[in-house]
Amino acid sequence: MCLSSVYEHRPEGESLLCRNIANVRIQPDKLTFIDIMGFQTEYRGQLCSLDFMENKIIVSGADNTSI
């Protein structure tokens, strides 16, 4: 089983948002991350990158679009 961690891109570096993510729902106005226990984390922003080798998801908030 491959689970990922979600990090928010910020000017000072990456900040961990959630771990053990098994599912991602992408909607026009938000991203929903669901962990292995079913806990959901909603995030308003955009998906920046997915690294399947590192099990890492990078997101950026609406007020932080520069990468």
C-alpha positions, 0 to 999 in steps of 0.5 A: 500500500502506498500512502502519501503526505500532503505538503503546502508550498510556502515561501519559507519552505514546505509545511506538512498538512496531513499524512497517510493519504489514501485518496484525493478528491479534486473539485473546482473549488477545493481538494479533499484528502482522505487518510487510511482511517477515513478522516477528511482534510479539505484544502482550498487551493491547487494541486502543484505536484504529485511525486509517486516515488516519494509519496508526496503531494504538494499543494499551494493555497489561493493566496500563495500561487508562486512556486 
